[in-house]
Amino acid sequence: MPDARKPRRTLIAACVVAGALIGTAGVYGIGRFQSNPDISACAAAQALAKRIAPLIRGEVAAVTPAASPLRVPDLAFRDASGAEKHLSDWRGRTVLLNLWATWCVPCRQEMPALDALQAKLGGADFEVVAINIDTRDPQKPKAWFDEVGLKRLGFYTDTSAKVFTDLKMIGRAFGMPTTLMIDPAGCEIGTIAGPAEWASEDATRLVTAALGK
């Protein structure tokens, strides 16, 4: 009997390969990745990752909890108006950082779920920050964003795709989509390579626990 999941796995694999090619100019192997451990600044994130690990199951089973303290680089990108933003602008809030592109089918498929998660849990202490990394036509991702009707997510973009390369250089981006859960101090809590059903109860429980609620 044919495996109905095979087309989905093929699409995901294709995006992982395509995403990996984005950063080959900067990094050529896992052994070359550089991490930035900061025991004092990220100890709380490490403890939190251990506490929420039992909730990493079901629709979010592919999330990998942070095993050692790592401060996420202060990524630079732009908002819908073209103003420059930095990840540090979200200090004091928990962030679900997502990198997506219109050429990545699994990315497009999970965007409505990310929008739903933002609608459900977004607020003063949490935001889904989804950054588009299309490098050719800067109007295409915004047009797609509006066409799909994503109402709660802010539109952020990096037409150089440097945010992907920066995360790849510390071993936190292997393909597309890439998603990181980041604590208020800017430290990684967990990472996932590939899509997840972010509108699910499993995701809601995981994020809610990360917020200490």
Residue pairs with C-beta under 8 A, 6 or more apart in sequence:
8 106
11 105
11 106
12 106
12 194
12 195
14 105
15 104
15 105
15 106
15 107
15 175
15 176
15 177
15 194
16 174
16 175
16 176
16 193
16 194
17 175
18 103
18 104
18 175
18 176
19 101
19 104
19 164
19 173
19 174
19 175
19 176
19 177
19 178
20 174
20 175
22 133
22 161
22 164
22 165
22 168
22 176
23 164
23 165
23 168
23 169
23 173
25 165
26 165
26 168
26 169
27 33
27 165
27 168
27 169
30 171
33 168
33 169
33 170
33 171
34 169
34 170
34 171
35 68
35 70
35 170
35 171
36 70
36 71
36 73
36 170
37 68
37 69
37 70
38 69
38 70
38 71
38 187
39 69
41 69
41 71
41 185
41 186
41 187
42 69
42 70
42 71
42 183
42 185
42 187
42 188
43 69
44 183
44 185
44 187
45 66
45 69
45 183
45 185
45 187
45 188
45 189
46 66
46 67
46 68
46 69
46 187
48 183
48 189
48 210
49 65
49 66
49 67
49 189
49 190
50 65
51 209
52 65
52 189
52 190
52 206
52 209
52 210
53 65
55 202
55 205
55 206
55 209
56 63
56 65
56 190
56 206
57 202
58 200
58 201
58 202
59 196
59 197
59 200
59 201
59 202
59 203
60 192
60 196
60 197
60 198
60 200
60 202
60 203
60 206
61 202
62 192
62 193
62 194
62 196
63 181
63 190
63 191
63 192
63 196
63 206
64 190
64 191
64 192
65 189
65 190
66 187
66 188
66 189
66 190
66 191
69 187
70 170
70 172
70 187
70 188
71 185
71 186
71 187
71 188
72 87
72 97
72 167
72 170
72 172
72 180
72 182
72 186
72 187
72 188
73 87
73 166
73 167
73 170
74 86
74 87
74 88
74 186
75 86
75 87
75 97
75 131
75 158
75 163
75 166
75 167
76 84
76 85
76 86
76 158
76 162
76 163
77 84
77 85
77 86
77 131
77 156
77 157
77 158
77 163
78 84
78 85
78 156
78 157
78 158
79 85
79 154
79 155
79 156
80 142
80 154
80 155
80 156
85 156
87 95
87 97
87 129
87 182
87 186
88 186
90 127
90 129
90 182
91 184
91 185
91 186
92 184
93 124
93 125
93 126
93 127
93 184
94 125
94 126
94 181
94 182
94 183
94 184
94 189
94 207
94 210
94 211
95 126
95 127
95 128
95 129
95 180
95 181
95 182
96 114
96 117
96 126
96 127
96 128
96 129
96 179
96 180
96 181
96 182
96 198
96 207
97 129
97 131
97 179
97 180
97 181
97 182
98 114
98 128
98 129
98 130
98 131
98 177
98 178
98 179
99 130
99 131
99 133
99 163
99 164
99 167
99 173
99 176
99 177
99 178
99 179
100 107
100 108
100 110
100 111
100 130
100 131
100 132
100 133
100 176
100 177
101 107
101 132
101 133
101 134
101 141
101 176
102 108
102 132
102 134
102 140
102 141
102 144
103 134
104 176
104 177
106 176
106 177
106 194
106 195
107 176
107 177
107 195
108 144
108 148
109 195
110 177
110 195
110 196
110 197
110 198
111 130
111 145
111 148
111 150
111 153
112 148
112 150
112 199
113 196
113 197
113 198
113 199
113 200
113 203
114 128
114 130
114 153
114 198
115 128
115 150
115 151
115 152
115 153
116 152
116 198
116 199
117 128
117 198
117 199
117 203
117 204
117 207
118 127
118 128
118 152
118 153
119 151
119 152
120 199
120 204
121 204
121 207
121 208
121 211
122 128
122 152
125 184
125 211
126 207
126 211
127 154
128 153
128 198
129 154
129 156
130 153
130 154
130 156
131 156
131 157
131 158
131 163
132 141
132 145
132 155
132 156
132 157
132 158
133 157
133 158
133 159
133 161
133 163
133 164
133 176
134 140
134 141
134 157
134 159
135 159
135 160
135 161
138 157
138 159
141 155
141 157
142 155
142 157
145 153
145 155
158 164
164 173
164 176
164 178
165 173
167 173
167 178
167 180
168 174
172 178
172 180
172 188
172 191
173 193
174 193
175 193
175 194
177 194
177 195
178 191
178 192
178 193
179 191
179 192
179 196
180 188
180 189
180 190
180 191
181 188
181 189
181 190
181 191
181 207
181 210
182 188
182 189
183 189
183 210
189 210
190 210
196 203
197 203
